[in-house]
C-alpha cells in the first residue's frame, strides 16, 4: 500500500490521481489532500476517500469545510502552514504536487513535482531532493515521456531532448487574427481537458516555455539541447535523441492518467482501463517548427532560462497575472506575452540562493505585471 498526499486535489491532475486511487484501492491510499478554495469538491473528496488530513489555503473556505465535515475523522487545516503540514505528513510515501502556479513552491519544496516550483527554483528543488535522498518523478505528459525515453540509457549519450507541443487551439490563426481572440476560443483545446490557466498557457505556448525550464532542471540538460516541435495530434508526447542519432519516443492517446500512474507506481506499470493507441486509425502524424513570432511566450521561456537566477520566477509570476487578466477580459490575447516581456525587461535578476529569493521575486513580478496589465487595459487617450 502506497500512501499518497495530493497538493491541489481539486484540479485536473489531482482529480485524475484520485481516479487512479479509486480504481486501485489495494495499491494506493489518499492520506492527505489540499485545495485553495473549492469547498464543494474537497468535501466530496473527503467523504469519498477519508484522508487523515486536508488543508485549504483559503482560511474562510477551511472554516466552511469544517462545518460541513463535522463528525468526520479528517483533520482540517488552513493557510500556508496547513499546506506545509499536509505536504510533510510522516506517513506519506509519495507527494503529488498539482498546485497550479507559484503557490505550490513552499509546500512542494517542503515535501519535495509540478512545473511552476521547478521553474521558480529548480536548482534548489534538486539540491533538496539530493540532500534528502529522494527522487522527483514528473507527472507532466511531456516530461514523463522524456523520463521514460531516458530509462536504461546514459545521460552523457543524450544529444537532444525534444518536447512536443500540440500548438493549442489557435495554432492556425494569423497574428492579426490572434489580436481578436476571445477567451472562449482560447479555452477550446483540441486534445486535452485541462484547467483554464493551463489551457491558456497551451494557447500561448507558454506551457512549452515553462516546460523547457523544467526539463533543464529535472534532467540536468542545458537549454541548448532542449528543443520544441509542434505535433498537432498529441500522440508522441516527447522524444530523446542520442549520440548515435537513435531517437526514442513515448506514444499514447492524450490522457493524463497514464503519466500520473507511471509516477505513482514506478518502476511498475498499472493496467489502466484506457483505449489503446491505434496508429492505423489515426493515419497521419504531423510536425511543425514553432512560430516564435506569433507565439513569443516560448522565446520568453528560453530567454528566462538563458538569463537565469530569479528571471524564470519573474516570468512565471508575470504569466499568472497576465493569464488571469485575459480570462477576466481585461487585456487581449497578445497582451499576455506583452505583459510578461515588459515585466522581464524591468526585472534585475539575482541568484536564487534561498526559497525567499524566489518568493520575493514572485511578489515583485506580480505587482509589476499588475501595473503593466493596468496600462494595457487603460482606455486610450
PEPE-V252286 format. One record per helix or strand of 3 or more residues. SS is the DSSP state (h for helix, s for strand). FROM is the first residue (numbers start at 1). LEN is the number of residues. If there is no record, write none. Layout:
ss=SS from=FROM len=LEN
ss=SS from=FROM len=LEN
//
This chain:
ss=s from=2 len=6
ss=h from=12 len=12
ss=s from=28 len=8
ss=h from=39 len=11
ss=s from=53 len=4
ss=h from=59 len=10
ss=s from=75 len=4
ss=h from=79 len=9
ss=s from=94 len=4
ss=h from=104 len=8
ss=h from=115 len=18
ss=h from=141 len=10
ss=h from=155 len=3
ss=s from=158 len=8
ss=h from=175 len=4
ss=h from=183 len=4
ss=h from=196 len=9
ss=h from=206 len=14
ss=h from=223 len=3
ss=s from=226 len=5
ss=s from=236 len=7
ss=s from=247 len=5
ss=h from=256 len=10
ss=h from=279 len=4
ss=h from=297 len=11
ss=h from=311 len=17
ss=h from=334 len=13
ss=h from=355 len=23
//
